[in-house]
Amino acid sequence: MEGNRSEFGDSADSHLRDIPTVVERVSIDGLRRTKDDYAKQKHVDAILSATNFFDMVLKCVEAKMQLEKLGAFKHVGIFIDVSKGENAHPHGVEVTLEVEERKRVESSLQTSIGNNEGSMNFALRMPNLLGRGEKLSAEYSYSNRKTMDGRLSFFKPMFLNPDISWTKSVFKQSSEFPWSGYKNVERGASMQFTFPLPVLRAASHSLTLSGVWRDLRCLSRETAFAVREQAGHRMKIGLSHQLTLDTRDHPVLASDGFLIRTNVEHAGFGGDIRFDKASAELHYFQPLPLDAVLQLTLSGGSLRSLSPVSPIPDRFFLGGPMSLRGFNMCAIAPKSEGAYVGANGFWLLNAHIYTPLPFFRKSTGLSSLFRTHWFINAGSLFQPPQGGWTSGNWRNWAREGLASPRLAAGGGILFLLGGVARLELNYCWPIWLEGGDSAVHGLQFGIGISSL
Amino acid sequence: MRKVAQSAEIIGQNPWPASATLFASHESTELPRERALTLSSVAYLRLLGLPFDVLRRHNVEHMSPTGKGPLLRAGEFVVSEFSNIVYFAAFKGHYLDGTLSDFDYSDLCAFITLIDSSLGCAMDYLSWTIDDNRNTLTHQRYKRHYPWPLGKVLHFFDSWRYRSELQANGWWKKSEGEVYDRICQCLEALTEKLGDKRFFFGSSPSSLDAVIYGHLKALITTDYNFTKTEKSLRLLLADYRHMVHFVTTFEDYMNSVGQPRASSPSELRRISNVFDQFVK
């Protein structure tokens, strides 16, 4: 919104501010099942308080953005006309916001390909179910491994504000982890409450309470014993808090702004999995001359298990085209009998430089979706020292964390796919390795939505 | 098949490790059939004089590659179930059945099948078919080791699984009297086979002795019982004094075994026959 304001300020003639305007009527056309109190909120009423033309147009655009955020409308149009009739004010205008509501039921059928697995996903969504932005969605997927996964969730904005919402869902999710030699089926239910806080308004907080039944099985007879020991059924009941603060100008390949995400979880309100876990990531984007962008990313996390051995699915893993480039997927030691078992702590530092393709700097076609990409990244998995994060203990943390860093550098081509994902093909040079790591000295391909 | 043959050669390359571990279910909540198989495996390894530890875990059946316990971890090998443990020890050069004649060996296989299909299934019947037992004693096994409500859910699913298995082998519909009679028949056959001998095949023990010891000891020490008939399992076993005496003398023998007993190549001839069967 700040960007829009400055655009208007720069390009609009100053005389638009000098045109006095009185907004006589604001109406919303096209409401069917959406309730009046949900659609007509203070941003719509604010249009009535405009005193000049520039101000009115600005408030109309803001109202349109707020209406689009409600999740009830496919399309919002602004229609401004001069007031008509005998009692019309000489400077009067009538504003009509024409909305087109989303269909009652939306469905989609997709096929997707993952780690050596193909699956068919069927999703059914019922947006704006009861008129105040509620959404019921059901997703079902069937893979070639004959596993059926699904999620049923209900999203409801609170206090007529979509920034504050409840989501309740039940799910079943199966996944395989060939680098560790196990497969996991998780069935559970969760309740998530999302809200902003008065401090740092742009940040969004979520509190999630979830109960999960986890069924872990070995993938083959050769699975390492450290993983085999953890096979079976366990239950995790946990409360987690996520904070997201996003000022980037593009969700996949930004050129300015930053993104902070933190996640703090406590598992142990019942169930037999008990731990405290915290992780954070910071992405910073800096535009450089010649349309280049510098990205710096720092992330880290720590897991403190309240039982002697931490569960493998909750540990941290490093390696892969979207985390520590130059190493195979989750292929950073510790390793036990051929299986990568993860660790209770990690840190990761990435630096990237993106530039448009040479000779294509000013183009806007397909070649504008490509970038050249240079990176250097470092990281390590470590066991956090005893005693937690106290001031006296930071030396131990530094010693453990910096004991065996890995480093890799490289460059390649990046392709932005559909505005939601990025494909990367890089040539990597691993520089620092430890015994047990599986590095990639050569081409590495990756697809990612959120990458470090 | 070829993979088993190759692993037999790999198994045979190194001797029995100094630190082998046998994983079994927790003693207080073990089902009778699990206890029978655990005791059989422990007895067999003790008869061979091989060193091992016993560790109790609640998820042994999930750790096991075949879905059943007990689980032996020796070096880099993971072996589950009694028969596989016998072969594993044999591939390492320790075998008790090598001195038996071919006739005795087929007798041994027949008796092990008899015990499995009568005493083993009777134990499953006691644990899963009799409602009172299933809802109290067997349920304890889930309540103790899994948090609520996971224990209830797993108990429910396992009850259905065992119900289908017992229906498939015809035991679900049997009455308690019929099961009681089957146990009697099996014990009669065993008493007759043992006769006056110290062990079932003469003066030295075999794997059959370990199996019989395991199943009888499990029946003697179990809390499970018939509920609808006035026939009591404990009284039944007390009737077969000869078998109970066998259990006691066997335990004494087991505790007296010292060094590991290595088998001679002629004794391992039978295992190489088994090995050849696998290769074919």
Chai-1 contact restraints between the chains, C-beta under 6 A:
chainA,res_idxA,chainB,res_idxB,connection_type,confidence,min_distance_angstrom,max_distance_angstrom,comment,restraint_id
A,W213,B,L150,contact,1.0,0.0,6.0,A-B,restraint_1
A,R221,B,P65,contact,1.0,0.0,6.0,A-B,restraint_2
A,R228,B,M63,contact,1.0,0.0,6.0,A-B,restraint_3
A,A231,B,H62,contact,1.0,0.0,6.0,A-B,restraint_4
A,A231,B,M63,contact,1.0,0.0,6.0,A-B,restraint_5
A,G232,B,N59,contact,1.0,0.0,6.0,A-B,restraint_6
A,G232,B,H62,contact,1.0,0.0,6.0,A-B,restraint_7
A,H233,B,L154,contact,1.0,0.0,6.0,A-B,restraint_8
A,M235,B,P147,contact,1.0,0.0,6.0,A-B,restraint_9
A,M235,B,L150,contact,1.0,0.0,6.0,A-B,restraint_10
A,G270,B,P147,contact,1.0,0.0,6.0,A-B,restraint_11
A,G271,B,P147,contact,1.0,0.0,6.0,A-B,restraint_12
A,D272,B,P147,contact,1.0,0.0,6.0,A-B,restraint_13
